[in-house]
């Protein structure tokens, strides 16, 4: 290879490295001196990088340097992205933790506002809540309770370790919102146990018992059924 071809090869390499997107042969030809054998230079450059960490490959009508296929997996990194819960999600999680098993309508009644569609979905995807069965009331609404993942995330050995009302107030975590008045109207904050795996309710002042025949979920796959809505605002 003469000096001119060597210089053209270096120029071609620089143009390709400088572009984040594949470069068409027409653009490459415009960058190189007239009479340059672009096809030969591309073949030579491709062969030179065949065993390197990056390869020169053709993408559609253009050429680009890309990571060697066998190294792609080694360059993949994973990191945990923490998403901040909305106030509605925090309040909903608190209602479920202290009043479980509880239906969507009961959550709305306690909070005093309607529950957006994605709130329960987000808590379910985070593995903090799970379906606990259906109530034997019209519409057979799904009830929700906490999971082992919820206890693990918040460093609780059991639901008995949840802070009481006075502790939450002293920590400044509660203010005078409808949900607080609902807590007071519902009575004291005695906790209920997690219950058996089959979804049966245990101690605590809970409304109508669950149907043990329904297992632990709203459908066969254990996923929430958005179309299953209570027919009344208060199933008690």
Secondary structure, 3 states (H helix, E strand, C coil): CCHHHHHHHHHHHHHHHHCCCCEEHHHHHHHCCCCCCHHHHHHHHHHHCCCCCEEEEEECCEEEEEECHHHCHHHCCCCCCCCCCCHHHHHHHHHHHHHCCEEHHHHHHHHCCCCCHHHHHHHHHCCCEEEEEEECCCCCCEEEEECHHHHHHCCCCCHHHCCCHHHHHHCCCCCCCHHHHHHHHCCCCCCCCCCCCCCCCCCCCCCCCECHHHCCCCCCCCCCCCCCCCCCCCCC
